[in-house]
Amino acid sequence: MTAEFDLVCCVVYWYILRIDLRVLGNKQAANQKEDSMESFNGGVHAGHSSDDRLLQGEYKVDVFGFVKQGWELFRQEPGKYIGFFLLLIAVYLIEQIFGKLFDFGSVTNEASPNIYPEMLVKLFLMMALSILFSLAVIPLYVGFNIVAFKQMSGQKTEFGNFFHGYRYWTSLIASALVQGVIVFIIFFVVVIIAVFIREFAGNTFLYDIATLFVLLMLLLFLVSLIYITVIYIFSQMLIIDRRLGFWQAMEMSRKVVKKQWFSVFGLLLIIGLLSMLGVLALFVGLLVTVPVSQLTLAVAYKEIFGLQSSDW
C-alpha cells in the first residue's frame, strides 16, 4: 500500500497549500492539428490518424507488435535503460531508509507520557518525506518514454535525456494529483458506504449479506481504479510530446482510449504479465521487463497518436 499512501499524501498536501491548478492548465492552448508524421528507422512507421479519427476510435492496438518494437528499442540501448532503472531503485531504497528513521516502533515500545505528541511528529515527518519523494520522482517515470521517442525518431540519445521530464514538472505533477483526487474520492465513498452497511447490519442475520455487499463495494473500487488507470495511461506522454496542459492531456487520453478501452486494457494486461515474469526470474528479470514495458507504452503512444514534437 506504499504507492497508494504516497499518492494520497500528495493529494492532501497539494490542497492544503491551495495551489491553483487552473494556472497550470492554461499554460498551453489546446489547438488541435492534424498529424504530419515522419518515417522512423528500423522499419517502424508513425501513425497517420488525425485527431478526429482518433476520437472516433479508428486506430489499431497491435499488442504483440508493440511489445516486439519495445524489445527492439531495448536491445539498441540496454545499458542506458538498465542503468536508469537501477537509479529508480536506488531512489526508492533511499526513501525506505529515511522512512525507517521515523519508525513508530521505537516510540510505541516506550512508556512515555509524551508518546502521542511524538507519534504525531513522526507521522508528520513521514508524510512530508513521502510527499517530497513523490513530487521528486514523478517526472523521472517518463524518462523511458522520452528516450524511446528520441530513438524512434532517429535521434542520438544520452543518459541525461532520462531527466528531461523535469521540463514538464508542473503539468506532470498536476496530472498525477488530479488522478489521485479522483481515486481518493471513489475510495472514500466506497469506505463510507461499506462502514454504514456493516454498522446497520450489526450482529443480526443481515451480517453475512452486509459482508458480501462490502466485498462487492471493494470490487467496485478495484474496477474503478483499473478503469481510471487505463483511460489516463497516455496523459503523461501527451504532456511531453504535444505540450498540452495537464487537463487537456487527460481529456485527450480519456476520449481516445474509451473508444477501444478493452484493447488498451489488454495491452496493459500483457505488460503486467511481462513484469511478473521479471519477478519470477528472481527479480533480476525486472531489469529487462520493466524497461521493455515502458518502451512498449511509448511505442503504443507513437503508433496511436503519432509523435508531433522533435525535442523532448
N, C-alpha and C positions, 0 to 999 in steps of 0.2 A: 504493500500500500504506500511505499515511499513516494513513488511518482505522483500518485493522486494527492497525497498530503502536500507535496511541494506545490502542485498546481493550485490547490485550494488556498494555500498560504499566499501565493502570488496574487490571487484574486482579492483576498481580504486586504492585503497591503495596498494594492492599487487603488481600491475605492476609499480607503482611509485617507490617502493623500489627495483624493478628489482630482485626479489628473483628467483633464478634459480630452477625451478620446476624439471628440469631433475635430479638434485641430489636426490630429494625426491623420484622420480620414480624408481631410480636404487638401492634403499636400499635392496630390496628383489629380488632374481632371480625368474623368472616365470616358475619354474619347476612344471609341471602338473603331478599329481599322481592319480591313481585310488582310489576311496573312499573305505576305510575299516571301516565300521560303526559298532557301538555298539547298543545294545538294551537298551531302556530307561525305567524308571519306569512309572507306571500308564498306561501301555498298549500302550505307544507311541513309535513308532519304527522309526529309522533313514532311510533316503532314501538310496538306494543302487546303484543308477545310476552312472556310470563312467562319467568323463568329456566328453568323446566322445559321449555318449548317450545324455547327457545334451545339447551339441551343436547341436544335431540332433532334439532336441525338444521332446525327449522321456521321458517325465515326466508328472505327473498329478497335476493339480491345483484344489484341493478339497476345494473350497471356504468356505463352511459352516463347513466342517470338521476342517479346520484351525481355524476358529472363535471359534468353540467349544473347541478345545485344548487350545486356548489362554485364554478363560474364565476359564478353569480348572487351568491353571497356576496362574491366578489372584486370584482365590479362595484359593490357597495354601498360598499365601503371600500378602493378601490385604493391611495390614498395611504398609508394605515397599513400595509397588507401589504407594499407595495414598500419603504417606509421601514424596516420591521423586517427584511426580507430583506437590505437593504443593510447594516444593523447587523451581521447574522450574517457577512456577507462581510468586514466590517471586522475583526471578532474573529478570523476565520481568517487574514487578512493579518497582523495583529499577531503571531499565533503563528508564522507563517512568518518574519517579520522577526527575532523573538527567536531562532528556530531557527538563523538564519544566524550568529548570534553564537557558536555552538558548532559551526561547520562543521569537519569533520575535515581539510579540505584544507589549512588553514593550519598544521596540525600535521604531517601526513604528508609535507609537502614540505620539512620541516626535518630536517637531520641532527643530531639531538639525542639524547644518551643517555637523556634523560627523556621520550622520545616516548611510551612506553606508559603511564606514570603520567598524563601529560597527556591522552592519549586516554581513559583510564578516567574522569578527572574530567569531561571534556566529555561522555562518554556518560551519566554520572550526571546531569549538569545537563540534558541533552536529555530524558532520561526524566522527570525531575522536572517540567520545563516542560510536557511533553506531558500528564502526569498532572493538573497544576494546571488547564490549559486544558480538558481533557476534563471534569473534575469541575465546572468553572465553566459550561460551555456546555450540558451535557445538559438542565438544566431549561429552557433557552431554546427547545429544539426543540419543546416542547409549547405555546409561545406562540401559534402559529397555531391550534391546536385550541381553546385557551381562549377566544380572541376569537371564533372561529366558533361555539362553544357559546352565547356571550352573544348573538350575532346571531340565531341560530336560536330563542332563547327570547325574542326581542323586547327585550332589554336594551340600554341605552346602552353603547357601547364607548369606551374610552380607550386611548391608546398604552401607558399603564402596565400595562394588563391583560396585555400580552405577557410580562411578567416575573413573573406570578403562579405560574409553575411552581416558583419557589423556595419556595413554601409546602409543597411536597411533595418537597423536595430529597432527603431520606434515602431515601425509597421509590423515587424515580426512579433515583437512583444505584445502589441495591441491585439493582433490576431489570436495569439495563444491565450491571452487573458479573456477575450470575449468568448472563445470556445469554452474556456474554463468556467466562466459565469453560467453559460447555458447548461453545462454538465452539472454544476453545483445546484442550480435551481431545480433541475429534474430530480437529482438525488435528494434534495431537501424535501420536495413534495412527496416523493415515494416514502421517505422515512417517517414523515408526519402522518401520512395515511396508514402506514404499517403499524406505528405505535398506537394510533387511535383504535384501530381494529382489534389489536391484541388486548388493549385495556377494556374495550367494550365487551369482548368475549369473556374475559376473566377466566375462572376455572369451571365454567359451565360446559354444557355439551357442545357449545359452539367453538370451543377452544381449538379442536382439530381443524375445523373448517377455516377458522381465522388464521391458523398457522399455514394452511395451504394457500390462502389468499395472500398472505405476506410473502410467501415464496414466489407467487406469481408476480407480485409487485416488484420484487427484486429482479426477476427475469425480465420484466418490462424495462427496468432501468438498464440492464445489460444490453438489451436490444437497442435501446435509445442511444447508448454510448457507442455501440458499433455503427449505428446509422450516422451519427454525427461525425465520427472518425472518417467514414468513407466519403461523405459528401464534401468535406472540407480538406480532403487529402492533398489537393493541388493548390491550396490557397497560398502557401508559403512560396512555392515556385512561381506563381503568378506575380507575387510581390517583387521577387528578384529579377524576373525576366521582363515583365510588362511595366514595371514601376508603378503598379496600382497601389492605391491606399488599402489599408487592411480590410475595410468593409467591402470595397469594390472587388477585391480579390476573393474574399469569402463568398460573395454573391455569385461571382463568375463560376467558381468551382462548384457551388451548390447547383446552379441552374444547368450546368453541363453534365455533371455526374448523375444527377437524379434521372436523366433520360436513359442511362444504362447503369443503374445502380448495382444490379446483381453482377454485371460483367466486371465492374471495378472492384466489387466485393470479392469476386473470385480471384482477381489479381492479388489483392491484399492477403487473401487466404493462402495462396501459393507462396507468397513472400513470407508469411508467418511460418508455414511448414518448412520453408528453406532455412529460416533461423533456428527452428527446432532441431534440424539436422546438425547444425553447428553445436548445439548444446549436447546432443547425443555423442558427438565426437570429442568428449571430454572438454568441452568449452573452447578448445583450440580452434575448432572449425568455425567459431564465431568470427575469427579474424578474416575469414573469407566470406561467410554467408551474410554478415551484417553489411559490409560494403557493397556486395553484389545486390542485396535487397534494395539499398538506397539508389544504386545506379539503375536498377530496373525501374524504379519510380521515375527517375529522371528521363529515361527512355520513353516511358509511357506518356509523360508530360509532352515531350517533344513530338511524339507521333500523333497525339490527340490535339494539342493546342498549337504546335509549331513554335519555334524559337523566334522571337521578334527582335531581341536585342543581340548585340555582338560584344558587349562589355558587361561582365557580371562581377 
